[in-house]
Amino acid sequence: MASRLPPVHALSAFEAAARHGSFAVAAEELCITPSAFSHRIRLLEDFVGERLFLRDGRSVSLTEFGRRYLDVVRGALSSLADFPLPHRYASTQLKVKVTVPPTFARYLFLPHLHEFMALHPEISIETYLSVPLYDMSLSETDIEVRFGAGKYPDIVTEKLFREPVFPVASPAYLEQIGKLNVPADLQKAQLLRSALEPWQPWFEMAGLDWQEPSTGLRIDDLGLLLEAVKHGYGVALTRQHFAADMIASGEIVSLFDLQLTTPQHAYYLVYDRHVRERPEVALMLDWMMERFSTQRLSL
């Protein structure tokens, strides 16, 4: 019968912390966040059923059990590292992990990623999806694009670009409810709701003393929100780089020529400061800041 083995990533975290006497330094060595590192240690302590470290402020020391277990762990890790792998590549593939929201990935990141890949073919890119406003930890990714208010403590946060917000509807829906000539005419329309694009700031800009809609269809994905508009479910707020193709094709139309220039949410590039020490990650960060700046996106 197969025995249950401790997770290798937790064993490597344990060995690094024992060697440095510090969770923070060990986390930097493994290129993960302190919270992710602490999770690995808790996972291993739960597995062995014993405390491995004594915490004293920022420093840590091994318990008696931890010292005995460390000898076993180092022996096991050493055996794995020293085992000959004749077919393994001589050099390690440079790799960058990027986490992006779905709509940003679909409309901005993937259409331009070929530029970076052509400049740096030696770097492998791994792309993951996140849920805006919900995923609030970097986990084990190198770079993350977040859609939100930009208030992320203890990590580097850089705004990618500023983009105005405006309402859109489908021509078929406008035929159904009648023309919307001024913002106040929205009272006869079904306003599609999204936590990502709240209506209240746009109402205030348009001079409407209205409350945030509390009923009707809600979609917390900006791409799906546009699809709902295209299919005639109502009026929604959107941004130029997401709606440009649908507007150009006539599937949806912009209303009122009124734009909220300072929306509540924007796209931010977030990362732990130490990842910039890796050249491949620094290249990707610099490229993203350059590629997705407001000036470049307008080209």
LINWO-V488554 format. One record per backbone hydrogen bond with DSSP energy under -1.0 kcal/mol. NH is the residue of the N-H (numbers start at 1). CO is the residue of the C=O. E is the energy in kcal/mol with one decimal. If there is no record, write none. Layout:
# LINWO-V488554
nh: <NH/NH>
co: <CO/CO>
e: <E/E>
This chain:
# LINWO-V488554
nh: <11/12/13/14/15/16/17/18/19/20/21/26/27/28/29/30/32/37/38/39/40/41/42/43/44/45/46/47/48/49/54/56/59/60/61/63/67/68/69/70/71/73/74/75/76/77/78/79/80/81/82/83/88/96/98/99/100/105/106/107/108/109/110/113/115/117/118/119/120/123/124/126/128/130/134/135/141/142/143/144/145/146/148/155/156/158/160/165/166/168/169/174/175/176/177/178/185/186/187/188/189/192/193/203/204/205/206/207/208/210/219/225/226/227/228/229/230/231/232/233/235/236/238/242/243/244/247/248/249/251/252/253/255/260/266/268/269/270/271/275/276/277/278/282/283/284/285/286/287/288/289/290/291/292/297/298/299>
co: <7/8/9/10/11/12/13/14/15/16/17/22/23/24/25/26/27/33/34/35/36/37/38/39/40/41/42/43/44/45/61/59/56/21/54/52/63/64/65/66/67/69/70/71/72/73/74/75/76/77/78/79/85/124/126/143/128/101/102/103/104/104/105/109/112/113/114/115/116/120/94/96/98/100/131/131/138/97/97/270/99/268/266/152/271/269/267/260/238/236/253/170/171/172/173/174/182/183/184/185/186/235/217/199/200/201/202/204/203/208/193/221/222/223/224/225/226/227/229/228/190/168/166/239/239/240/243/244/245/246/246/169/167/165/148/146/158/144/156/272/273/274/275/278/279/280/281/282/283/284/285/286/287/288/293/294/296>
e: <-1.7/-2.5/-1.3/-2.2/-2.4/-2.1/-2.5/-2.2/-2.0/-2.2/-2.4/-1.5/-2.5/-2.0/-2.0/-1.9/-2.1/-2.3/-2.7/-1.9/-1.6/-1.9/-2.6/-2.3/-2.0/-2.6/-2.5/-1.6/-2.6/-1.7/-3.6/-2.6/-1.7/-1.7/-1.9/-1.9/-2.3/-1.7/-2.7/-2.2/-1.1/-2.6/-3.0/-1.7/-2.2/-2.9/-2.4/-1.9/-2.0/-2.5/-2.3/-1.0/-1.6/-2.5/-3.1/-2.7/-2.7/-2.4/-2.4/-2.6/-2.1/-2.7/-2.3/-1.5/-1.9/-2.2/-2.0/-1.6/-2.4/-1.8/-3.1/-2.6/-2.6/-1.5/-1.8/-2.0/-2.0/-1.1/-2.2/-2.2/-3.0/-2.9/-2.3/-1.0/-2.2/-2.5/-2.6/-1.9/-1.9/-2.5/-1.9/-2.0/-2.0/-1.5/-2.0/-2.0/-2.2/-2.1/-1.6/-1.8/-1.7/-3.2/-2.7/-2.6/-2.2/-1.9/-2.2/-1.0/-2.9/-1.5/-2.6/-2.3/-1.5/-1.7/-2.3/-1.7/-2.6/-1.9/-1.9/-2.4/-2.7/-1.8/-2.4/-1.1/-2.2/-1.9/-2.6/-2.6/-2.0/-1.6/-1.2/-3.1/-2.3/-3.0/-2.3/-3.0/-3.5/-3.0/-1.6/-1.7/-1.3/-1.8/-1.7/-2.3/-2.2/-1.7/-2.7/-2.5/-2.2/-2.5/-2.3/-2.0/-3.7/-2.4/-2.4/-1.1/-1.4>
